[in-house]
Each structure stands twice: as structure tokens, then as C-alpha cells.
Amino acid sequence: MNSSSVSIIIVTAERPQCVLDCVGSLALQIPADIEVIVVDAGNKHTVNEQLLAEKRTGTRIIRSERKNVPYQRNLGVENAAGDIVVFLDDDCIVQPGWWPAIVEPFRDNSVAGVAGGIWCSLTPQLTDDKGGYVNIFGVPVQVTSRGAGALRNVDWAVGANMAFRKSILQNLGGFAEIYGIYDEDIDMCLRMRRAGHSIVFVPEAVVYHYFAKLPRKPPTKQSEFHAGRNRSMLLVRNYGFSTKLLLFLVTAPFVHFGKATIATCRNTVTNFGHVAAYIAGMIKGVVVGIRKPVARARAGGRKGTADGRGEREKGTADGRR
């Protein structure tokens, strides 16, 4: 594959050191003619162009007016010169062999997307992310373990390490900005699969996702509401009133209630108020999903198709992973 046909897009906000570390790891692997674009939505802490150039010459910075991950991804795609666009989270370090494994599958014209492996620790743990399918309970399930192996088809990829054909992304309207953060990557993949395109998991294309060099913020009622909203909205938009949705609505509250019970016993911040917020979010997600299903969503905001870039909702969470 001609390396000049590939663009790598990193979205970020308020985490300049993470970007420098990520680009530094890329510089050790990728050819000099690969386009790297950083879409920076930071206000107080922005990526310094000089420091970025010291990590890798020619890396471009695009300033984003919104801290909204799918918006930033779409902005990167609009400005990308490559036929293949690769997405990385800013707090990812590419591991040996990531390049060219992440783009090699595109030599097969039938492949539309690639899901790379994501290590959440440098030692084997069950917290790794790998892509997979949505099970009968409406829960995204991972399908593989660590290590090399044959390519296998999956229904979704994790946004921290994934790649797509630019033309297909654009034909589908880009990422749905209504999500703000979380599940926008799965939504795109499900739309792509329903359109008849193939997504494959490549275990050799691994990044270490270290969740930023900042203390992890504990969940809040707002973040739990947003998570519940996005998950039920994802299911309504892509599956309608299906068994997946109904089983999710029935089982998810019990699962979160159980987690809250354990957390309360351990005196952590995750309590029953978070469960109520998650359930309220689930209800809101069903309502929003009914109003904006994939097949007949109403466009608004920026020019774009109903499935992706045109979809907006005032007040959508703009946080980062």
C-alpha cells in the first residue's frame, strides 16, 4: 500500500503531553510521508506546534471549536488527504509492529474497516479492548484474546485504535455527533456493517492505552446518565425495538444495582444515585433514539447526512475518554 494514501488522526483536548507522547511513538514506526493530524479542542492547555515538530516534522494541528469527539474526528477526516484514515486516542502509545499491521488489511478491497488491539496494561489482563459484536443483551462483547492470530470479522471497533476507508466514512455521513463521547465508534461500525461492509480485527496492530497521565476521575451522576443514554440510543438507532433493546432495558438496571451494592459496601463514590442517573439516561436514550434513528434521522447543525455529522443535540457531553 502506498503510505501517502494514509492519514493518522489524533483527537485531543487539554492533554498536550499525551499528544506529544503518542506522536513520539508514531515517529519510531511510520514512514516520513505519512500524514499525521492532531485535532486539538483545548482551551487552557493546547498542543505546542514547536514541541510537536520536535517529535515529528510535518505533523499538522487543527484547532477545534468544540470538545466533542465525533465532531473532532469528522473535522480530521475533512482535512485528511489519505484514502485510509487511522484514528488514535491521544493517550495511546503504539506498540512494535503496529505499523504496518493497522493498514495492511486494506490491500483487500472488500475490507472497509480495521479494529486494532488495545492494551489497558502492559501485562495480560481482562481489561483489554479488542472489538467484537453486540450480544443478545445489547452489550458490546469482545471476541479475541491477546497475541497474534488470523484476521476475523467483527461488528465494531474501539475508537482508540481503528481505521477506515475515508470514502465509506463520508458516504455514511461521518460520526454521529449526538453521542458526544462513548459509543460513537460502535455506532459508526454498526452502520458500516449494515451497509454491507467488512470490518476485521488485527491482533498485531496494538496500542497501549494508558488512560492519560492524569488521575482518573470517579464516575459522576452526569457521566452515568450520559453512558446510559448513549447505550440505549445506540440500540434504538441501530436495532429498533428489538430483543437486544428490550433485554438491555430489563437487565442493565439490575447489573448496575449489583455494582452499586458492592461499591457501597466498599465505601466508594459509585452509589445508588448513580444507578438512578444511569436508568434515567437509558430512558432519555430511547426517546432520542426514536427521534433520530439511523435510517430516517433529521439533519441539523452543520451540513451533513442524517446518519452522522448533521446530528446534534444541545447539551451533549463534550468530555474526553
C-alpha positions as CSV (number, residue, x, y, z in Angstrom):
1,M,0.0,0.0,0.0
2,N,1.2,3.5,-0.9
3,S,1.9,5.1,2.5
4,S,1.0,8.6,1.2
5,S,-2.6,7.3,0.9
6,V,-2.9,7.1,4.7
7,S,-3.7,9.8,7.2
8,I,-3.5,9.3,11.0
9,I,-5.9,11.4,13.1
10,I,-5.4,12.1,16.8
11,V,-8.2,13.9,18.7
12,T,-7.3,15.7,22.0
13,A,-8.4,18.3,24.5
14,E,-6.4,19.8,27.4
15,R,-3.8,17.0,27.2
16,P,-0.8,18.3,25.2
17,Q,1.8,15.9,26.8
18,C,-0.3,12.9,25.9
19,V,-0.3,14.0,22.3
20,L,3.5,14.5,22.3
21,D,4.0,11.0,23.7
22,C,1.6,9.5,21.2
23,V,3.3,11.2,18.2
24,G,6.7,10.4,19.5
25,S,5.8,6.7,19.5
26,L,4.4,7.0,15.9
27,A,7.6,8.7,14.7
28,L,9.6,5.5,15.6
29,Q,7.5,3.4,13.2
30,I,5.7,5.2,10.4
31,P,7.3,6.4,7.1
32,A,8.1,10.1,6.7
33,D,5.4,10.7,4.1
34,I,2.5,9.6,6.4
35,E,0.2,12.4,7.2
36,V,-0.4,12.9,10.9
37,I,-3.2,15.4,12.0
38,V,-3.9,16.4,15.6
39,V,-7.3,17.9,16.2
40,D,-7.0,19.9,19.3
41,A,-10.0,21.3,21.2
42,G,-8.0,22.5,24.2
43,N,-8.6,26.0,25.6
44,K,-6.3,26.2,28.7
45,H,-3.8,23.6,27.6
46,T,-3.1,23.4,23.9
47,V,-0.6,21.4,21.9
48,N,2.6,23.5,21.2
49,E,3.5,23.4,17.5
50,Q,7.2,23.7,18.1
51,L,7.3,20.8,20.6
52,L,5.2,18.7,18.3
53,A,7.5,19.4,15.4
54,E,10.4,18.2,17.5
55,K,8.6,14.9,18.0
56,R,7.8,14.5,14.3
57,T,8.3,17.0,11.5
58,G,5.3,17.9,9.4
59,T,2.6,16.9,11.9
60,R,-0.4,19.2,11.5
61,I,-2.6,20.8,14.2
62,I,-6.2,21.7,13.5
63,R,-7.9,23.7,16.2
64,S,-11.4,22.6,17.0
65,E,-14.1,24.9,18.3
66,R,-15.8,22.1,20.2
67,K,-14.8,19.4,22.7
68,N,-16.8,16.7,21.1
69,V,-15.0,13.6,20.0
70,P,-17.1,12.7,16.9
71,Y,-17.1,16.3,15.8
72,Q,-13.3,16.3,16.1
73,R,-13.0,13.0,14.2
74,N,-15.2,14.4,11.4
75,L,-13.1,17.6,11.3
76,G,-9.9,15.5,10.9
77,V,-11.5,13.4,8.1
78,E,-12.5,16.6,6.3
79,N,-8.9,17.7,6.3
80,A,-7.2,14.4,5.6
81,A,-5.5,13.8,2.3
82,G,-5.3,10.0,2.7
83,D,-7.7,7.4,1.3
84,I,-7.3,5.5,4.6
85,V,-7.9,7.3,7.9
86,V,-6.5,5.9,11.1
87,F,-7.8,7.1,14.5
88,L,-5.9,7.1,17.7
89,D,-6.7,8.5,21.1
90,D,-4.2,10.9,22.5
91,D,-3.3,8.7,25.4
92,C,-2.2,5.8,23.3
93,I,1.3,4.5,22.6
94,V,1.7,2.4,19.5
95,Q,3.5,-0.9,20.2
96,P,6.1,-2.6,18.0
97,G,4.5,-4.0,14.8
98,W,1.5,-1.6,14.9
99,W,2.7,-0.2,11.6
100,P,2.0,-1.5,9.0
101,A,-0.4,-4.1,10.6
102,I,-3.1,-1.4,11.0
103,V,-3.3,-0.7,7.3
104,E,-2.2,-4.0,5.6
105,P,-5.8,-5.4,5.5
106,F,-6.9,-2.6,3.2
107,R,-5.0,-4.3,0.4
108,D,-8.1,-6.4,0.2
109,N,-10.7,-4.1,-1.4
110,S,-13.5,-5.8,0.4
111,V,-12.2,-4.5,3.8
112,A,-13.8,-1.2,4.9
113,G,-12.5,-1.0,8.5
114,V,-9.9,-2.3,10.8
115,A,-10.1,-2.8,14.6
116,G,-6.7,-2.8,16.3
117,G,-5.9,-4.3,19.7
118,I,-5.8,-2.1,22.8
119,W,-3.8,-3.0,25.9
120,C,-5.0,-1.3,29.0
121,S,-1.9,-2.6,30.8
122,L,1.5,-3.8,29.6
123,T,0.8,-7.2,31.2
124,P,-2.1,-9.5,30.2
125,Q,-5.3,-8.5,31.8
126,L,-9.0,-8.9,31.1
127,T,-9.4,-5.1,30.7
128,D,-8.0,-5.1,27.2
129,D,-10.3,-3.8,24.4
130,K,-10.5,-5.7,21.1
131,G,-13.7,-5.0,19.2
132,G,-16.4,-7.6,18.7
133,Y,-20.1,-7.9,18.4
134,V,-23.3,-6.8,20.3
135,N,-24.8,-9.7,22.2
136,I,-28.4,-10.5,22.8
137,F,-28.5,-8.3,25.9
138,G,-27.4,-5.3,23.9
139,V,-23.9,-5.3,25.4
140,P,-20.8,-4.9,23.1
141,V,-18.7,-8.1,23.7
142,Q,-15.1,-8.6,22.8
143,V,-14.2,-11.6,20.8
144,T,-10.5,-12.4,20.9
145,S,-7.6,-12.6,23.3
146,R,-4.1,-11.2,23.2
147,G,-1.5,-12.3,20.7
148,A,-1.2,-12.9,17.0
149,G,-3.8,-14.7,15.1
150,A,-5.8,-14.8,11.9
151,L,-7.9,-11.9,10.9
152,R,-11.5,-12.2,11.9
153,N,-14.6,-10.2,11.1
154,V,-16.1,-8.0,13.9
155,D,-19.1,-5.7,14.1
156,W,-17.4,-2.9,16.0
157,A,-14.0,-1.4,16.7
158,V,-12.7,0.7,19.6
159,G,-12.2,4.4,18.8
160,A,-8.7,4.5,20.5
161,N,-7.3,2.4,17.6
162,M,-9.2,1.9,14.4
163,A,-9.0,2.7,10.7
164,F,-11.5,3.1,7.8
165,R,-11.7,3.9,4.2
166,K,-12.3,7.6,4.0
167,S,-14.8,7.4,1.2
168,I,-17.1,5.0,3.1
169,L,-17.0,7.2,6.2
170,Q,-18.0,10.1,4.2
171,N,-20.7,8.2,2.3
172,L,-22.2,7.2,5.7
173,G,-22.2,10.8,6.9
174,G,-19.3,10.6,9.3
175,F,-19.5,10.0,13.1
176,A,-22.8,10.9,14.8
177,E,-22.0,14.0,16.9
178,I,-25.1,13.5,19.0
179,Y,-23.2,10.9,21.1
180,G,-20.5,13.4,22.2
181,I,-18.4,10.7,23.7
182,Y,-18.8,6.9,24.1
183,D,-20.4,4.6,21.6
184,E,-20.0,6.9,18.6
185,D,-17.3,4.5,17.4
186,I,-19.7,1.5,17.7
187,D,-22.5,3.4,16.0
188,M,-20.3,4.1,13.0
189,C,-19.2,0.5,12.8
190,L,-22.8,-0.9,13.0
191,R,-23.9,1.5,10.3
192,M,-21.0,0.4,8.2
193,R,-21.7,-3.3,8.7
194,R,-25.4,-2.8,7.9
195,A,-24.4,-1.2,4.6
196,G,-22.7,-4.4,3.7
197,H,-19.1,-3.5,4.5
198,S,-16.5,-5.7,6.3
199,I,-14.5,-4.8,9.5
200,V,-11.7,-7.0,10.6
201,F,-9.8,-7.4,13.9
202,V,-6.0,-7.3,13.6
203,P,-4.3,-8.5,16.9
204,E,-0.9,-7.4,15.8
205,A,-1.9,-3.8,15.5
206,V,-1.7,-3.0,19.2
207,V,-1.6,0.3,21.2
208,Y,-1.1,0.7,24.9
209,H,-4.0,2.9,26.1
210,Y,-2.7,4.2,29.4
211,F,-5.7,6.5,30.1
212,A,-3.7,9.7,30.3
213,K,-1.1,10.7,32.8
214,L,-3.7,12.3,35.0
215,P,-5.7,10.8,37.9
216,R,-8.8,9.0,36.7
217,K,-11.9,11.0,37.6
218,P,-14.5,8.9,39.5
219,P,-17.9,8.5,37.8
220,T,-20.5,11.1,38.4
221,K,-24.2,11.1,38.1
222,Q,-23.8,13.2,34.9
223,S,-21.4,10.7,33.4
224,E,-23.6,7.7,34.3
225,F,-26.6,9.5,32.8
226,H,-24.7,10.0,29.6
227,A,-23.4,6.4,29.5
228,G,-27.0,5.1,29.9
229,R,-28.4,7.5,27.3
230,N,-25.8,6.6,24.7
231,R,-26.1,2.9,25.1
232,S,-29.9,2.8,24.8
233,M,-29.7,5.3,22.0
234,L,-27.2,3.2,20.2
235,L,-29.5,0.2,20.4
236,V,-32.7,2.0,19.3
237,R,-30.9,3.7,16.4
238,N,-29.3,0.6,15.0
239,Y,-31.7,-2.2,16.0
240,G,-35.0,-0.5,16.7
241,F,-37.4,-2.1,19.3
242,S,-35.6,-5.4,19.1
243,T,-34.8,-8.2,21.6
244,K,-31.4,-6.6,22.2
245,L,-33.0,-3.4,23.3
246,L,-35.7,-5.0,25.5
247,L,-33.3,-7.3,27.2
248,F,-30.9,-4.4,27.8
249,L,-33.6,-2.3,29.3
250,V,-34.6,-5.1,31.7
251,T,-31.1,-6.4,32.7
252,A,-28.9,-3.3,32.8
253,P,-30.6,-1.7,35.8
254,F,-30.1,-5.0,37.8
255,V,-26.4,-5.1,36.7
256,H,-25.8,-1.6,37.8
257,F,-27.7,-2.1,41.0
258,G,-25.5,-5.0,41.8
259,K,-22.4,-3.0,41.1
260,A,-23.7,-0.1,43.3
261,T,-24.3,-2.5,46.1
262,I,-20.8,-3.8,46.0
263,A,-19.4,-0.3,45.7
264,T,-21.4,1.0,48.6
265,C,-20.1,-1.8,50.8
266,R,-16.6,-0.7,49.8
267,N,-17.5,2.9,50.6
268,T,-16.7,4.2,47.1
269,V,-18.4,7.0,45.2
270,T,-20.5,4.7,43.0
271,N,-23.8,4.5,44.8
272,F,-27.4,4.1,44.1
273,G,-27.8,7.7,42.9
274,H,-25.5,6.7,40.0
275,V,-27.8,3.8,39.2
276,A,-30.8,6.2,39.1
277,A,-28.9,8.5,36.8
278,Y,-28.0,5.6,34.5
279,I,-31.6,4.5,34.3
280,A,-32.8,8.0,33.6
281,G,-30.2,8.2,30.9
282,M,-31.5,4.9,29.4
283,I,-35.0,6.3,29.2
284,K,-33.7,9.5,27.6
285,G,-31.7,7.5,25.1
286,V,-34.8,5.6,24.0
287,V,-36.6,8.9,23.4
288,V,-33.7,10.4,21.5
289,G,-33.2,7.2,19.5
290,I,-36.8,7.2,18.4
291,R,-36.5,10.7,17.2
292,K,-33.2,10.1,15.5
293,P,-32.9,6.6,14.2
294,V,-30.2,5.9,11.7
295,A,-32.5,5.3,8.7
296,R,-34.5,8.5,9.0
297,A,-32.8,10.9,11.3
298,R,-33.3,14.6,10.7
299,A,-30.3,16.6,9.8
300,G,-29.4,19.7,11.7
301,G,-26.5,21.9,12.7
302,R,-23.6,21.5,10.2
303,K,-24.2,20.3,6.8
304,G,-24.1,16.6,6.6
305,T,-26.2,13.5,6.2
306,A,-28.8,12.4,8.7
307,D,-26.7,9.5,10.0
308,G,-23.7,11.3,11.1
309,R,-22.3,14.8,11.0
310,G,-25.7,16.6,10.8
311,E,-26.9,15.1,14.1
312,R,-26.6,17.3,17.2
313,E,-28.2,17.7,20.5
314,K,-27.7,20.8,22.7
315,G,-26.1,19.8,25.9
316,T,-24.4,16.6,24.6
317,A,-21.5,15.8,26.9
318,D,-18.2,17.0,25.4
319,G,-15.8,15.2,27.6
320,R,-12.8,13.0,26.7
321,R,-12.2,9.3,27.1
